[in-house]
Amino acid sequence: MKTTAPSTHASIRAGQISEQIAELSTQKMSELWTLWDRYFPHRPSHPNRKFIESRLAYKLQEIAYGAMPETTRAMLADYGERLSTIKSGSAPTHAVLPGTTLLRDFAGEQYKVTVLPNGLYEFDGKNYKSLSAIAKLITGTQWSGPAFFGLKGKKA
């Protein structure tokens, strides 16, 4: 998302933003939905008042002051992923940097996997999308790749 400078019209309204945000908590839900529909293309699937108020407050500030720089968004997302106690299940439990070599001894042989910059894994001269595919190839049975290579539960 590209950061845009606020227009003169938006700057005039910027002084009223704190008042508008404070009023959100006193508005009826029907009024919040009217405001929501003005700024967002669809309604959330599991709405609650606190979520709606916070999204509207952010949107009002974004209109008045411009969008948050993409670098700041990325930094905050990274902090949230690493430091949040809320686990959504969507983020992987392991992270390894490109160039990392993973070694695993199994059935008397040592296996070597290299993490590639494009998110793939190189094993035995071929590229694979997941560590689990490689673990299955090595063992002949279904395995969690991160568990097989000793990454499960570790943070990079």
Buried (B, 14 or more C-beta within 10 A) or exposed (E): EEEEEBEEEBEEBBEEBEEBBEEBEEBEEEEBBEBBEEEEEEEEEEBEEEEBBEBBBEBBBBBBBBBBEEEEEEEEEEEEEEEEEEEEEEEEBBBBEEEBEBEBEEEEEEBEBBBBEEEBBBBEEEEBEBBBBBBBBBBEEEBBBBBBBEBEEEEE
